[in-house]
Amino acid sequence: MFLHAFYSSHAIPFPMKLETLRQMSGSRSKQSADFKRKVKAALDGLGVKSSKGT
C-alpha cells in the first residue's frame, strides 16, 4: 500500500534508491534481494516502469 500511496501522489514518478524506498516504507525485509523482488512486483502491478529496467 505504501508504493500505491506514494506514487499515486506523483504525476511523474522519479528515480529513487531502493534503500530509500525501504526506509520510507518501514519494511522489515532483512535481505535487500527480497525487498527488491517485492518492490518490482508491486511496481509492475501499479504499471510503474523501473528507471534501470530491474
C-alpha positions as CSV (number, residue, x, y, z in Angstrom):
1,M,0.0,0.0,0.0
2,F,2.9,2.3,0.6
3,L,4.0,2.3,-3.0
4,H,0.5,3.0,-4.2
5,A,0.0,5.9,-1.9
6,F,3.5,7.3,-2.6
7,Y,3.4,7.0,-6.4
8,S,-0.2,8.0,-6.8
9,S,0.7,11.4,-5.3
10,H,3.3,12.0,-8.1
11,A,2.3,13.0,-11.6
12,I,5.6,11.6,-12.9
13,P,7.5,9.1,-10.8
14,F,11.1,10.0,-10.3
15,P,14.1,7.6,-9.7
16,M,14.7,6.7,-6.1
17,K,17.3,4.4,-4.5
18,L,15.9,1.1,-3.3
19,E,17.3,1.6,0.2
20,T,15.4,5.0,0.4
21,L,12.1,3.3,-0.5
22,R,12.8,0.5,2.0
23,Q,13.4,3.1,4.8
24,M,10.4,5.2,3.8
25,S,8.1,2.2,3.7
26,G,9.1,0.8,7.1
27,S,9.8,-2.6,5.5
28,R,11.0,-5.3,7.8
29,S,12.7,-7.3,5.0
30,K,16.1,-8.4,6.2
31,Q,17.5,-9.2,2.8
32,S,17.7,-6.5,0.1
33,A,17.1,-9.0,-2.7
34,D,13.8,-10.0,-1.1
35,F,12.8,-6.4,-0.8
36,K,13.9,-5.7,-4.4
37,R,11.8,-8.6,-5.7
38,K,8.7,-7.4,-3.7
39,V,9.1,-3.8,-4.9
40,K,9.5,-4.9,-8.5
41,A,6.3,-6.9,-8.3
42,A,4.4,-4.1,-6.7
43,L,5.6,-1.5,-9.2
44,D,4.7,-3.9,-12.0
45,G,1.2,-4.1,-10.5
46,L,1.0,-0.3,-10.4
47,G,2.2,0.0,-14.0
48,V,5.3,2.0,-12.9
49,K,8.4,1.3,-15.0
50,S,11.8,1.0,-13.4
51,S,14.4,3.5,-14.5
52,K,17.0,0.8,-14.7
53,G,14.9,-2.0,-16.1
54,T,15.1,-4.1,-12.9
